[in-house]
Amino acid sequence: MTYQRRPSTRHPYIGAGRARSLPTSQDLDAAGERRQIVESSPRTVPTHVTRDHEVIRRWAEQRGARPATMPGSEYDGRLEVLRFDFPGYGGAVLRPVDWEEWFATFDERGLEFRYQDNRADGSRSNFNRLESPPDLR
């Protein structure tokens, strides 16, 4: 009996060495921050990437979000899991931390903050994600 591989049913944009995310285009805005546009949405929604503490803090405070971590995720006295605690969201119980501790961990790990200001329908978006820069992945 000979083994034959079945024809691939994988998505044509996903392959070895390729990210499993939507195709995007990138531009730099006036402040030198990266902006990504997701190309497959009916209305394009800009996604911004920054390391600027004031931009991150202002974005969170406009949404009533506070810096937080997951209880028990600390290691050797340092925060490991960074989160924002949004008002009205249930689920995991988060432990509040101060901005200085949150940003110290953010900087120490060399993270970037990816976020959206608005959804495609124009309403305020809470989308955010902390990521390592592409050159550190």
Protein Blocks (a to p, Z undefined) as FASTA:
>chain_A
ZZdddddfbdfkbcehiacbdcddddddfkopacdddfkbmbacdddddfbfklmmmmmm
mnopacdddehiagghiafbdcdddehiacjddddddfklmmmmmmmnopacdddfbdfk
opacfbdcddddfklZZ
